[in-house]
Amino acid sequence: PKPEIGNLALEGEASESNAVYASRPVIYRIEEEPRRTPVYRRAALGTGWQARGPLIIEEAASTTIVLPAWSARVHERGCLVLTREENER
């Protein structure tokens, strides 16, 4: 039998700024200067949250780096979904 998944949606307010707790200088290309990059706490990102890169998402088990020309969002089941922006390839 197929297992029941139930409702795995995350609780929390989905806003871009409620989870930022730091910023770091990051070099994305050797020929560029470091860019101040916001750092988000993964646990504070609620369902529906989304933002365009560059940004960093930190949690205990991993760090996700969202590069410039990419965006991130939290799926209704809690997964991070990264998408490359079409007009910036």
C-alpha positions as CSV (number, residue, x, y, z in Angstrom):
1,P,0.0,0.0,0.0
2,K,1.0,3.6,-0.7
3,P,2.1,5.4,2.5
4,E,0.1,8.4,3.6
5,I,2.2,11.6,3.5
6,G,-0.3,13.8,5.4
7,N,0.2,17.6,5.7
8,L,3.9,18.4,5.8
9,A,3.5,22.1,5.2
10,L,5.7,24.3,7.2
11,E,4.3,26.8,9.7
12,G,5.5,30.4,9.7
13,E,5.1,33.7,8.0
14,A,6.5,33.8,4.5
15,S,8.5,37.0,4.2
16,E,11.8,37.7,2.7
17,S,13.3,39.6,5.6
18,N,12.2,37.6,8.6
19,A,14.9,35.0,8.3
20,V,17.9,37.2,7.4
21,Y,20.3,37.1,10.2
22,A,23.7,38.1,8.6
23,S,25.4,39.0,5.4
24,R,28.8,37.9,4.1
25,P,31.1,39.1,1.3
26,V,31.1,36.4,-1.4
27,I,33.0,36.3,-4.7
28,Y,30.9,34.7,-7.4
29,R,33.3,35.4,-10.3
30,I,37.1,35.8,-10.1
31,E,37.0,39.1,-12.0
32,E,34.4,40.6,-9.7
33,E,34.6,42.2,-6.3
34,P,32.9,40.5,-3.3
35,R,29.2,41.1,-3.1
36,R,27.4,41.4,0.3
37,T,25.1,38.4,0.4
38,P,22.3,37.9,2.8
39,V,22.3,34.8,5.0
40,Y,18.9,33.2,5.9
41,R,18.1,30.7,8.6
42,R,16.4,27.8,6.9
43,A,14.1,27.1,9.9
44,A,12.6,30.6,9.6
45,L,11.5,30.2,6.0
46,G,7.8,29.4,5.8
47,T,5.8,27.9,3.0
48,G,5.6,30.3,0.1
49,W,8.8,32.2,0.9
50,Q,10.8,33.1,-2.1
51,A,13.7,35.3,-3.0
52,R,16.1,36.0,-5.9
53,G,19.8,35.2,-5.5
54,P,22.4,35.8,-4.6
55,L,21.7,34.5,-1.1
56,I,22.8,31.8,1.3
57,I,20.4,29.5,3.3
58,E,21.9,27.9,6.3
59,E,20.7,24.9,8.4
60,A,22.4,22.5,10.7
61,A,22.9,19.8,8.1
62,S,23.7,21.8,5.0
63,T,24.2,25.2,3.3
64,T,22.5,26.2,0.1
65,I,24.0,28.9,-2.0
66,V,21.6,30.5,-4.5
67,L,23.7,32.1,-7.2
68,P,23.0,35.3,-9.1
69,A,20.4,34.7,-11.8
70,W,18.7,32.0,-9.7
71,S,15.8,32.1,-7.3
72,A,14.7,30.0,-4.4
73,R,11.3,29.2,-2.9
74,V,9.9,27.0,-0.3
75,H,7.5,24.4,-1.7
76,E,4.2,23.6,0.1
77,R,5.8,20.4,1.4
78,G,8.8,22.3,2.7
79,C,11.4,21.5,0.0
80,L,13.7,24.2,-1.3
81,V,13.2,24.7,-5.1
82,L,15.8,26.5,-7.0
83,T,15.1,27.9,-10.5
84,R,17.4,29.6,-13.0
85,E,16.0,32.9,-14.3
86,E,15.3,32.5,-18.0
87,N,16.3,36.1,-19.0
88,E,19.7,35.8,-17.2
89,R,21.3,32.8,-18.9
